[in-house]
Amino acid sequence: MKLRLFGFLAFCLMGSAIQAQQTSKDFFQRGTVKYQLEDYKAAIIDFDQGIEIAHSNEFPKNKKTKDNPTYDKQLASAYLKRGLCKIKLNDKKGGCMDIDKALYMGDEKAYREKEKYCKEY
């Protein structure tokens, strides 16, 4: 019995360690899949987590550098997709704010989506 309990606890701890090592890219990819499956609420949660990790750990805040050219591309894409999820859930103002962030960061698709959804913002 004790051996089973120990095995279960070890399994739980390994799962926690794996969870802690997820990067913003992991959350962005998972959010993208959920977006494609039209699970917008779950996608927003993943994009939120990825954006938080990106700002706190992986990238200098609001800085595009030659050392990290993917910063704007990945993060801007996450803002764009999160914005589109919000629009699908009838949060047009919040969605358009995210699309504006993506546009500011250089996402070329954001301009088209802004024209489509955010004319009055």
NORWONOR-V795772 format. One record per run of one state. SS is the DSSP state (2 for helix, 1 for strand, 0 for the rest). FROM is the first residue (numbers start at 0). TO is the last residue. If there is no record, write none. Layout:
SS;FROM;TO + SS;FROM;TO
//
This chain:
0;0;0 + 2;1;19 + 0;20;22 + 2;23;35 + 0;36;38 + 2;39;57 + 0;58;63 + 1;64;64 + 0;65;66 + 1;67;67 + 0;68;68 + 2;69;87 + 0;88;90 + 2;91;103 + 0;104;106 + 2;107;116 + 0;117;120
//
